[in-house]
């Protein structure tokens, strides 16, 4: 998922997507450990996607807290 698509998503959609990717990462790691993983690059892609989502969620939290202080 591209960053632009993630930024347009709601907080609930981001939470669901993060949960899905975290679960997917678990199974990728399991397959990697048993040498059944077709593409090791998929691990890195999934980790980066999770990091993007967490970054966007954190930025929104900080922006919301910053608006409350004014």
C-alpha positions in Angstrom: 0.0 0.0 0.0 1.4 3.4 -0.9 1.9 6.1 1.7 -0.7 8.3 0.0 -3.4 5.6 0.3 -2.5 5.1 3.9 -2.7 8.8 4.7 -6.2 8.9 3.2 -7.4 6.0 5.3 -9.2 6.5 8.6 -7.8 5.6 12.0 -9.9 2.5 12.1 -8.8 1.4 8.7 -5.2 1.9 9.7 -5.7 -0.1 12.9 -7.2 -3.0 10.9 -4.5 -2.9 8.3 -1.8 -2.9 10.9 -3.4 -5.9 12.6 -3.5 -7.8 9.3 0.1 -7.0 8.5 1.3 -8.0 11.9 -0.5 -11.3 11.5 0.9 -11.7 8.1 4.4 -11.0 9.4 4.0 -13.7 12.0 3.2 -16.3 9.3 6.0 -15.0 7.1 8.5 -15.5 9.9 7.2 -18.9 10.6 7.6 -19.9 6.9 11.0 -18.3 6.8 12.1 -20.4 9.8 11.0 -23.6 8.1 12.5 -22.6 4.7 9.1 -22.5 3.0 9.2 -18.8 2.2 9.2 -18.0 -1.6 10.3 -14.4 -1.3 12.4 -13.3 1.6 11.9 -9.7 0.5 8.3 -10.0 1.5 9.5 -9.9 5.1 11.1 -6.5 4.7 8.2 -5.1 2.7 5.7 -6.1 5.4 7.9 -4.7 8.2 8.2 -1.4 6.3 4.4 -1.3 5.7 3.8 -1.7 9.4 6.3 1.0 10.1 4.6 3.4 7.7 1.2 2.8 9.4 2.7 3.3 12.8 4.4 6.6 11.7 1.2 7.9 10.2 -0.8 7.0 13.3 1.8 8.6 15.6 1.8 11.8 13.5 -2.0 12.0 13.8 -1.8 11.6 17.5 0.8 14.3 17.9 -1.2 16.6 15.6 -4.3 16.0 17.7 -2.5 16.7 20.9 -0.9 19.8 19.4 -4.2 21.3 18.4 -5.5 20.8 22.0 -2.8 22.9 23.5 -3.6 26.0 21.4 
